[in-house]
Amino acid sequence: MTSRWVGVAMAVALSAAAPGAKASPPPDPAQAFVEAATALERGAFDDAIDRFEALADSGFVHPDASFDRAAAYLARAVSPQARPGDLGQVVAGLSEVLQLRPGDREAAQALVRVREEIANRRLRAGLEPAVVTVALGRAVVGLLDEVVWLVLAGLGSLVLALGLAVRAVFRPGPVRLGAGVAASVGAGLFAVATAFAVSAGQYRRSSTPAVVVAAQARLLTADGRPLQPQAAKERHVAAPEGATVFVTARQGRWLAIEWGTTRAFVAPSDVRVLARR
């Protein structure tokens, strides 16, 4: 725990020292984190959760804070004081960690175990697993990070330029033929990677990942009526605890979401939008 306290303290210090940085709303985010973590260590789960939530509400974002908030919800979820949606909050916290620090293996492994526990609980309750087909475009684009697609587009552009340059210098023959093939491959890579990079940017700007933090989130129509099974492509009328959805807009009292290939509306209290830097 101490190493995480140090990490958060350093993050606060650097943000405060940065030129033009805005003052953080809480008086002392590092101290608030330490107090929340201390409450968690002594088993005061409700107190720890309240403190971590206050820290999150203040706008403070750090992967270690998200990780420990998830730990607090997990501790309560397996205690007699468990509340509906606690495991969904764990999924949200761990998902935030991986969004803020993609290489965190501990968070990734914990996320898999928590999702398995949610699925097992659904089975014990007689509920079928909610199998959702991810929209093809989002699935393909999501195979790689937006930055990686941009790097691949740059690589394709470079290969294309070199291939054309070699073709211009050499006379017809094996070298010129190979350069032509390389230029064709580079052009294809450039076109595909650029298209995927643009799509990834559009998804990032037009939607925000969120996690269901209720026992289930009822899928609604735009006017707040329950979504009928035949109207949902996935034939679900509710998204289960821990499901990842994408918030695309706010319309009146409801949030517009994409869940797999289903587009619907949910109550804001049923989902937690993941924090971004």
C-alpha positions, 0 to 999 in steps of 0.5 A: 500500500505504501508504494501506492501512497508514494505514487499518488503523492508524486502525481499530486506534486507534479500536477501542482508544479506544472506551469499553468496547472489548475489548483486541485479542488480538494485541499490535499488529495494526497492526504485524502488518499492516505486517509482512504487507504488507511480506512481500507486497511483497518477494515472500515469499508464504508468509510474507505469507499466514501473517502475514495468516492469523494476523491473521485468526485473532486476530479482527482484521477490516478490509477492507484486511487482507482485500484484501491477504490476497487479493493474497498468495494471488493472487500465490502462485496465479500462481507456481510455488508455487501450491497447490490452493485458492489462487484460492478464498482470493482469492475469499474475501478479495475477498468479505470486502472487499465485505461489509465495504465494499460500494462497493469497485469495485477489489475487485468488478472483481478478484472478477469476473476471478478467478471467470473465471480459475477457470472457465477453469481448469475448462474447460482441465481438462475440467470443466463449469462448475457452473451453480447456480440460486440459491434463489428466496427468497434471490435476491429478498431479496438484490436489496437490502440489509436496511437498504434494505428497511427504508427502503422499508418506512418510505417505504411507511408514510409514503405510506400515512399521508399518503394516509389523512390527505388522504382524511380532509380532502378531499371526494370528488373528484380529490384524494381519489381520488389520495390513495386510490391513493397510500394503496393503493400505500403499503400495498403497498410497506409490506407487501412491503418489510416481508416482505422485510426480515424475510426478510433478517434471518432469512437473516442470522441463520440463515446465514453466507456462505462460499467454497469454498477447496479444489479442490472441496468434496465434498457429503456427507450428514449421516452423511458419505457422498458425496451421490448425484447424484439426491439433489442438486437441482442434480445436483452432488456437489461445489462447485467452488473459489470457489463461494459457499455459506451455512453454516447449522449445524455438525453433528458433524464437518461443516458444513451448507450451502446451495449454490443449492437444494442442501442438504448437508454439507461438511468445514470445511477445504473452506470459509472462512466470511467475516468479519463485524464 
